[in-house]
Amino acid sequence: MPKLVDHAERRTHIIDALLRSAASNGLHSVTMRSVATEAGMSVRLVQYYFDTKEQLLLAAMTRLAGRMGERVQRRVRESGAAGDPRGIIEAVLLEAVPAEEEGRAFHLIYTEYAVLSVTDPALGGQPFLAAPDEMEAFLAAQLTAAQVAGEADQRLDARQEAVVLLAVSAGLGLSVLLNQRTAAEATAVLHYHLGRIFPGRR
């Protein structure tokens, strides 16, 4: 009896092949053929699951964004920060610092995709590109909760501070990718800034 093909598993295999290729050589260099080679299958089979490179890129970015969410949740669980606004905010921001290989690959690919989407309408307007807007609202809610609890500086505008925090963390993450500073140095800057927001939680 012939073995049944798990199509979802095969799609994931192809997507992960693209992510590995992009992490090694850059998203701009990825082609259907390079993905097929990385996945160990024919170009025709890759095209059976993804008609175009754009479809494959969108699927890969959606998977990457999902893995990012899982990484944040895992960081919160492991730090014991569940229910602690300051700990949750720190976990979110530290994910922007590519301290190890998976994090570095995520930020490299995401950054390159965002730049490509500026000039390629087929890549723009995707939900995962709007994630910063959702994250601003999430961080603002955490900051407000901390203010209500008396843990954060009452003078802060929570929404504006959320925008600043994301901009700072994104900039620090990019500086690590460019080897302008180490992940440890970027993390120290984030802790310094959080210390100003939460003066009683040094």
Backbone as numpy.savetxt, mean C-alpha at the origin, in Angstrom:
# Nx Ny Nz CAx CAy CAz Cx Cy Cz
-9.01 -39.71 -15.01 -9.87 -38.51 -15.01 -8.98 -37.26 -15.01
-9.20 -36.34 -15.94 -8.36 -35.15 -16.03 -8.50 -34.28 -14.78
-7.39 -33.65 -14.40 -7.40 -32.78 -13.23 -8.19 -31.51 -13.50
-9.09 -31.16 -12.57 -9.88 -29.95 -12.72 -8.99 -28.72 -12.49
-9.18 -27.72 -13.33 -8.39 -26.49 -13.21 -9.06 -25.54 -12.24
-8.30 -25.04 -11.28 -8.79 -24.03 -10.36 -8.48 -22.67 -11.00
-9.50 -22.09 -11.61 -9.26 -20.85 -12.37 -8.88 -19.69 -11.47
-9.47 -19.60 -10.29 -9.13 -18.52 -9.37 -7.67 -18.63 -8.95
-7.23 -19.85 -8.69 -5.83 -20.07 -8.30 -4.89 -19.71 -9.45
-5.30 -20.03 -10.67 -4.44 -19.73 -11.82 -4.37 -18.22 -12.05
-5.48 -17.53 -11.89 -5.48 -16.07 -12.02 -4.53 -15.45 -10.99
-4.62 -15.95 -9.76 -3.75 -15.43 -8.70 -2.29 -15.71 -9.01
-2.01 -16.87 -9.57 -0.65 -17.24 -9.96 -0.11 -16.25 -11.00
-0.93 -15.89 -11.96 -0.53 -14.95 -13.00 -0.30 -13.56 -12.41
-1.21 -13.13 -11.55 -1.09 -11.81 -10.91 0.19 -11.73 -10.09
0.46 -12.78 -9.33 1.66 -12.78 -8.49 2.92 -12.79 -9.36
2.84 -13.41 -10.53 3.98 -13.38 -11.46 4.24 -11.95 -11.93
3.17 -11.22 -12.22 3.33 -9.82 -12.61 3.97 -9.02 -11.47
3.50 -9.24 -10.26 4.04 -8.47 -9.12 5.51 -8.77 -8.89
5.90 -10.02 -9.04 7.33 -10.36 -8.89 8.16 -9.69 -9.98
7.65 -9.73 -11.21 8.37 -9.13 -12.34 8.49 -7.62 -12.16
7.39 -7.00 -11.73 7.40 -5.54 -11.53 8.33 -5.14 -10.40
8.36 -5.93 -9.33 9.22 -5.62 -8.19 10.69 -5.70 -8.58
11.01 -6.60 -9.52 12.40 -6.79 -9.94 12.85 -5.82 -11.02
11.95 -5.55 -11.99 12.35 -4.80 -13.18 11.58 -3.51 -13.40
10.60 -3.22 -12.56 9.80 -2.02 -12.75 8.52 -2.31 -13.50
7.46 -1.63 -13.13 6.15 -1.87 -13.75 6.16 -1.49 -15.22
6.94 -0.49 -15.57 6.99 -0.02 -16.96 7.52 -1.08 -17.92
8.30 -2.02 -17.39 8.91 -3.04 -18.25 8.06 -4.30 -18.40
6.97 -4.37 -17.66 6.14 -5.57 -17.67 5.36 -5.69 -18.99
5.40 -6.88 -19.59 4.61 -7.18 -20.78 3.88 -8.50 -20.53
2.93 -8.80 -21.39 2.23 -10.07 -21.25 3.22 -11.23 -21.39
4.21 -11.06 -22.25 5.20 -12.12 -22.45 6.08 -12.29 -21.21
6.49 -11.18 -20.61 7.35 -11.29 -19.43 6.59 -11.91 -18.27
5.30 -11.61 -18.17 4.48 -12.22 -17.11 4.32 -13.72 -17.37
4.09 -14.07 -18.63 3.95 -15.49 -18.99 5.23 -16.26 -18.66
6.36 -15.67 -18.96 7.64 -16.32 -18.66 7.81 -16.50 -17.16
7.49 -15.46 -16.40 7.61 -15.53 -14.94 6.66 -16.57 -14.36
5.47 -16.67 -14.97 4.46 -17.61 -14.48 4.70 -19.03 -14.97
5.59 -19.20 -15.95 5.87 -20.53 -16.48 4.74 -21.07 -17.33
4.12 -20.19 -18.11 3.03 -20.62 -19.00 3.09 -19.83 -20.29
2.21 -20.15 -21.21 2.23 -19.49 -22.51 1.54 -18.13 -22.44
1.90 -17.26 -23.38 1.24 -15.96 -23.48 -0.25 -16.16 -23.75
-0.58 -17.14 -24.57 -1.98 -17.39 -24.90 -2.79 -17.73 -23.66
-2.19 -18.48 -22.74 -2.91 -18.84 -21.52 -3.10 -17.61 -20.63
-2.09 -16.77 -20.55 -2.24 -15.53 -19.77 -3.37 -14.70 -20.37
-3.42 -14.61 -21.69 -4.46 -13.82 -22.36 -5.84 -14.45 -22.24
-5.90 -15.73 -21.95 -7.19 -16.38 -21.71 -7.84 -15.79 -20.46
-7.02 -15.46 -19.46 -7.55 -14.92 -18.21 -7.59 -13.40 -18.19
-6.70 -12.77 -18.94 -6.66 -11.31 -18.98 -6.48 -10.88 -20.44
-7.53 -10.26 -20.99 -7.51 -9.90 -22.41 -6.40 -8.90 -22.74
-6.16 -7.97 -21.81 -5.19 -6.91 -22.07 -4.25 -6.75 -20.89
-3.16 -6.09 -21.15 -2.21 -5.77 -20.08 -2.88 -4.89 -19.03
-3.74 -3.97 -19.48 -4.42 -3.08 -18.54 -5.28 -3.86 -17.56
-6.01 -4.86 -18.05 -6.83 -5.70 -17.17 -5.95 -6.41 -16.13
-4.81 -6.89 -16.57 -3.89 -7.59 -15.68 -3.33 -6.62 -14.63
-2.98 -5.42 -15.06 -2.46 -4.43 -14.12 -3.50 -4.06 -13.07
-4.74 -3.87 -13.50 -5.80 -3.52 -12.55 -6.01 -4.64 -11.54
-6.01 -5.88 -12.01 -6.18 -7.02 -11.10 -5.01 -7.10 -10.12
-3.81 -6.82 -10.61 -2.63 -6.87 -9.75 -2.68 -5.78 -8.69
-3.09 -4.59 -9.06 -3.15 -3.49 -8.09 -4.24 -3.72 -7.05
-5.36 -4.32 -7.49 -6.42 -4.64 -6.54 -5.92 -5.66 -5.51
-5.18 -6.66 -5.99 -4.61 -7.65 -5.08 -3.58 -7.01 -4.15
-2.78 -6.11 -4.68 -1.76 -5.44 -3.89 -2.40 -4.59 -2.79
-3.48 -3.88 -3.14 -4.17 -3.05 -2.14 -4.78 -3.92 -1.04
-5.32 -5.08 -1.43 -5.88 -6.00 -0.44 -4.82 -6.51 0.51
-3.64 -6.83 -0.03 -2.54 -7.30 0.82 -2.05 -6.19 1.75
-2.11 -4.95 1.28 -1.72 -3.82 2.12 -2.65 -3.72 3.33
-3.96 -3.86 3.08 -4.92 -3.83 4.17 -4.67 -4.93 5.18
-4.34 -6.11 4.67 -4.06 -7.24 5.55 -2.81 -6.98 6.39
-1.81 -6.34 5.79 -0.57 -6.03 6.51 -0.84 -5.05 7.65
-1.68 -4.04 7.39 -2.01 -3.07 8.44 -2.74 -3.77 9.58
-3.73 -4.60 9.23 -4.48 -5.31 10.26 -3.58 -6.22 11.08
-2.66 -6.89 10.41 -1.72 -7.77 11.13 -0.81 -6.97 12.05
-0.37 -5.81 11.59 0.50 -4.96 12.41 -0.25 -4.49 13.66
-1.53 -4.14 13.49 -2.34 -3.70 14.63 -2.50 -4.84 15.63
-2.81 -6.04 15.13 -2.99 -7.20 16.02 -1.70 -7.51 16.78
-0.59 -7.53 16.06 0.67 -7.92 16.68 1.17 -6.90 17.69
0.79 -5.62 17.49 1.22 -4.58 18.42 0.27 -4.44 19.61
-0.89 -5.15 19.53 -1.87 -5.03 20.60 -2.56 -3.68 20.62
-2.60 -3.01 19.46 -3.13 -1.64 19.39 -4.62 -1.57 19.10
-5.29 -2.72 18.96 -6.73 -2.70 18.65 -7.47 -1.88 19.71
-8.27 -0.93 19.26 -9.02 -0.08 20.18 -8.22 1.10 20.70
-6.95 1.20 20.31 -6.08 2.30 20.74 -5.82 3.21 19.55
-6.45 4.40 19.50 -6.30 5.27 18.33 -4.86 5.58 17.97
-4.03 5.87 18.98 -2.63 6.20 18.70 -1.91 5.00 18.07
-2.14 3.81 18.60 -1.50 2.62 18.06 -1.97 2.30 16.66
-3.26 2.51 16.41 -3.81 2.25 15.08 -3.22 3.23 14.06
-3.15 4.50 14.43 -2.58 5.51 13.54 -1.12 5.17 13.23
-0.38 4.78 14.25 1.02 4.43 14.05 1.15 3.24 13.10
0.30 2.24 13.27 0.36 1.05 12.41 0.11 1.41 10.95
-0.86 2.28 10.72 -1.18 2.71 9.35 0.01 3.45 8.74
0.56 4.39 9.47 1.64 5.22 8.95 2.92 4.42 8.70
3.21 3.48 9.59 4.44 2.70 9.44 4.39 1.79 8.21
3.18 1.47 7.74 3.09 0.67 6.51 3.57 1.44 5.30
3.66 2.77 5.43 4.17 3.58 4.32 5.69 3.58 4.27
6.32 3.01 5.29 7.78 2.94 5.34 8.22 1.55 4.89
8.80 1.43 3.69 9.19 0.11 3.18 10.41 -0.44 3.91
10.15 -1.08 5.06 11.24 -1.55 5.91 11.75 -2.93 5.53
10.98 -3.68 4.74 11.43 -5.00 4.31 10.98 -5.23 2.86
11.33 -6.38 2.31 11.20 -6.60 0.87 9.77 -6.48 0.37
8.81 -7.09 1.09 7.43 -7.04 0.62 6.91 -5.61 0.63
7.22 -4.87 1.70 6.79 -3.48 1.77 7.43 -2.64 0.68
8.70 -2.88 0.43 9.40 -2.14 -0.62 8.78 -2.41 -1.99
8.47 -3.69 -2.26 7.85 -4.04 -3.53 6.49 -3.37 -3.68
5.70 -3.38 -2.60 4.38 -2.75 -2.66 4.49 -1.28 -3.03
5.32 -0.55 -2.33 5.40 0.90 -2.54 6.03 1.24 -3.88
6.98 0.44 -4.32 7.59 0.67 -5.63 6.54 0.51 -6.73
5.78 -0.57 -6.68 4.79 -0.84 -7.72 3.64 0.16 -7.66
3.16 0.42 -6.45 2.03 1.37 -6.30 2.41 2.75 -6.81
3.62 3.21 -6.45 4.06 4.54 -6.87 4.17 4.62 -8.38
4.75 3.58 -8.98 4.92 3.59 -10.44 3.56 3.54 -11.14
2.63 2.75 -10.59 1.29 2.68 -11.18 0.61 4.04 -11.12
0.72 4.71 -9.97 0.07 6.01 -9.81 0.60 7.01 -10.82
1.91 6.98 -11.06 2.50 7.89 -12.05 2.01 7.54 -13.46
1.97 6.26 -13.80 1.49 5.85 -15.12 0.03 6.25 -15.34
-0.78 6.19 -14.26 -2.21 6.48 -14.39 -2.48 7.94 -14.72
-1.50 8.81 -14.46 -1.67 10.24 -14.74 -1.84 10.48 -16.24
-1.12 9.69 -17.04 -1.14 9.90 -18.49 -1.86 8.80 -19.26
-2.33 7.77 -18.55 -3.04 6.66 -19.21 -4.45 6.55 -18.63
-5.47 7.06 -19.35 -6.85 7.04 -18.85 -7.33 5.64 -18.50
-6.80 4.62 -19.18 -7.25 3.25 -18.92 -6.85 2.78 -17.53
-5.85 3.43 -16.94 -5.37 3.02 -15.62 -5.89 3.90 -14.50
-6.46 5.04 -14.84 -6.91 5.98 -13.82 -8.30 5.69 -13.31
-8.72 6.43 -12.29 -10.07 6.35 -11.78 -10.42 5.05 -11.09
-9.43 4.35 -10.57 -9.69 3.07 -9.91 -9.88 3.25 -8.40
-10.68 2.38 -7.77 -10.97 2.52 -6.32 -9.72 2.57 -5.46
-8.71 1.76 -5.80 -7.53 1.73 -4.94 -6.73 3.03 -5.02
-6.92 3.82 -6.10 -6.25 5.11 -6.19 -6.96 6.15 -5.33
-8.21 5.88 -4.95 -8.96 6.77 -4.06 -8.75 6.41 -2.60
-7.96 5.37 -2.34 -7.75 4.91 -0.97 -7.25 6.01 -0.04
-6.36 6.93 -0.49 -5.92 8.00 0.42 -7.07 8.83 0.97
-8.12 9.08 0.17 -9.28 9.83 0.66 -9.96 9.07 1.79
-10.12 7.78 1.61 -10.73 6.96 2.66 -9.83 6.90 3.89
-8.52 6.83 3.67 -7.59 6.76 4.78 -7.57 8.07 5.56
-7.72 9.21 4.86 -7.80 10.50 5.55 -8.97 10.50 6.52
-10.13 10.05 6.05 -11.32 10.01 6.90 -11.11 9.07 8.07
-10.46 7.92 7.82 -10.21 6.95 8.88 -9.28 7.53 9.94
-8.18 8.14 9.51 -7.23 8.71 10.46 -7.85 9.88 11.22
-8.66 10.69 10.53 -9.33 11.81 11.20 -10.25 11.30 12.30
-10.95 10.20 12.04 -11.83 9.61 13.06 -11.03 9.10 14.25
-9.87 8.49 13.99 -9.02 8.01 15.08 -8.48 9.17 15.91
-8.07 10.24 15.23 -7.57 11.41 15.94 -8.65 12.06 16.79
-9.86 12.14 16.24 -10.97 12.71 16.99 -11.27 11.88 18.23
-11.24 10.55 18.07 -11.46 9.67 19.22 -10.40 9.88 20.29
-9.16 10.08 19.85 -8.08 10.33 20.80 -8.24 11.66 21.52
-8.75 12.65 20.79 -9.00 13.95 21.41 -10.11 13.85 22.46
-11.15 13.13 22.13 -12.26 12.94 23.07 -11.78 12.24 24.33
-10.84 11.31 24.15 -10.30 10.56 25.29 -9.24 11.35 26.04
-8.91 12.54 25.54 -7.92 13.37 26.21 -6.48 12.95 25.95
-6.25 12.15 24.90 -4.90 11.65 24.62 -4.17 12.47 23.55
-4.92 13.17 22.70 -4.31 13.95 21.63 -4.53 15.43 21.87
-3.65 16.22 21.28 -3.71 17.67 21.41 -5.08 18.18 20.96
-5.78 18.85 21.87 -7.14 19.32 21.58 -7.17 20.44 20.54
-6.04 21.09 20.33 -6.01 22.24 19.41 -5.95 21.82 17.94
-5.71 20.56 17.71 -5.54 20.09 16.33 -6.87 20.04 15.58
-6.80 20.32 14.28 -7.90 20.04 13.37 -7.67 18.61 12.88
-8.50 17.68 13.32 -8.26 16.25 13.06 -8.17 15.95 11.56
-9.04 16.54 10.77 -9.03 16.26 9.33 -7.77 16.78 8.67
-7.40 18.01 9.00 -6.20 18.58 8.41 -4.95 17.81 8.86
-4.94 17.40 10.12 -3.79 16.65 10.63 -3.68 15.29 9.94
-4.82 14.69 9.61 -4.81 13.41 8.90 -4.16 13.58 7.53
-4.47 14.69 6.86 -3.87 14.97 5.54 -2.35 15.12 5.69
-1.94 15.84 6.72 -0.50 16.06 6.95 0.20 14.73 7.24
-0.41 13.90 8.07 0.20 12.63 8.44 0.42 11.74 7.22
-0.59 11.66 6.36 -0.45 10.83 5.16 0.59 11.40 4.21
0.63 12.73 4.09 1.63 13.35 3.21 3.04 13.10 3.75
3.20 13.22 5.05 4.51 12.99 5.67 4.94 11.54 5.49
4.03 10.61 5.76 4.40 9.19 5.68 4.70 8.80 4.23
3.92 9.32 3.28 4.17 9.01 1.87 5.52 9.57 1.43
5.81 10.80 1.85 7.09 11.40 1.50 8.26 10.64 2.10
8.11 10.21 3.33 9.16 9.44 3.98 9.36 8.09 3.28
8.23 7.46 2.92 8.32 6.19 2.22 9.07 6.32 0.91
8.79 7.40 0.16 9.48 7.63 -1.10 10.97 7.88 -0.87
11.28 8.60 0.20 12.69 8.89 0.48 13.46 7.61 0.80
12.78 6.63 1.41 13.42 5.35 1.68 13.65 4.59 0.37
12.64 4.61 -0.52 12.79 3.96 -1.82 13.97 4.54 -2.60
14.17 5.85 -2.45 15.25 6.53 -3.18 16.57 6.47 -2.43
16.58 5.76 -1.30 17.80 5.61 -0.48 18.33 6.95 0.04
17.41 7.89 0.26 17.79 9.17 0.84 17.91 9.06 2.36
17.19 8.09 2.93 17.31 7.81 4.36 16.93 6.36 4.58
17.28 5.83 5.73 16.96 4.45 6.04 15.53 4.34 6.57
15.01 3.11 6.57 13.68 2.88 7.13 13.65 3.26 8.61
14.75 2.98 9.32 14.82 3.32 10.75 14.76 4.83 10.95
15.42 5.58 10.09 15.39 7.04 10.20 14.00 7.59 9.90
13.33 7.02 8.89 11.98 7.46 8.56 11.02 7.13 9.70
11.18 5.97 10.29 10.33 5.57 11.41 10.53 6.51 12.60
11.77 6.92 12.83 12.06 7.84 13.93 11.36 9.18 13.71
11.32 9.64 12.46 10.63 10.90 12.15 9.14 10.78 12.44
8.54 9.65 12.04 7.12 9.44 12.30 6.84 9.41 13.79
7.67 8.72 14.55 7.48 8.67 16.00 7.62 10.06 16.62
8.55 10.85 16.09 8.73 12.21 16.57 7.46 13.04 16.36
6.90 12.93 15.16 5.71 13.72 14.86 4.51 13.23 15.68
4.37 11.93 15.83 3.27 11.40 16.63 3.42 11.84 18.09
4.64 11.97 18.55 4.87 12.44 19.91 4.36 13.85 20.12
4.36 14.66 19.08 3.83 16.03 19.18 2.31 16.03 19.20
1.71 15.06 18.51 0.25 14.98 18.48 -0.29 14.36 19.78
0.47 13.40 20.29 0.08 12.72 21.53 1.14 13.05 22.60
1.10 14.27 23.15 2.17 14.71 24.07 2.31 13.86 25.32
1.27 13.15 25.71 1.34 12.31 26.91 1.74 10.89 26.63
2.07 10.58 25.34 2.36 9.18 24.96 3.69 9.10 24.24
4.75 9.58 24.85 6.08 9.57 24.24 6.58 8.15 24.09
